Amino acid sequence: MKKFGEKLRALRKRDGLSLRQLGDMLGIHHSHIGKIELNQKTPNAAMITKIAQLFNVSFDQLMNDELELD
């Protein structure tokens, strides 16, 4: 899960979203998103599921460092 934040940032940027926009979509403060992207915070399973659904990627793609994003 070391690459989770990196993957989240790539997905957010791919979709042209700001930290604030993504935070609003997920119902959390934008600074929390920034900390997740910097691997300073770890999201819970429910948040990871929301992120996977929002960006249409699998839970496994987000969690497994060996799997790349589509």
CORKA-V487443 format. One record per pair of residues at least 24 apart in sequence whose ideal C-beta (glycine too) atoms are under 8 Angstrom apart, sorted by sequence separation. I is the first residue (numbers start at 1). GAP is how many residues later the second one is. If there is no record, write none. Layout:
i-><I | I>
gap-><GAP | GAP>
//
This chain:
i-><26 | 8 | 12 | 26 | 8 | 9 | 26 | 8 | 25 | 5 | 6 | 4 | 5 | 5 | 5 | 4 | 2 | 4 | 4 | 11 | 15 | 1 | 8 | 4 | 11 | 11 | 7 | 8 | 7 | 4 | 11 | 4 | 10 | 1 | 3 | 7 | 2 | 1>
gap-><24 | 25 | 25 | 25 | 28 | 28 | 28 | 29 | 29 | 31 | 31 | 32 | 32 | 33 | 34 | 35 | 37 | 38 | 39 | 40 | 40 | 41 | 43 | 44 | 44 | 46 | 54 | 54 | 55 | 58 | 58 | 59 | 59 | 62 | 62 | 62 | 63 | 64>
//
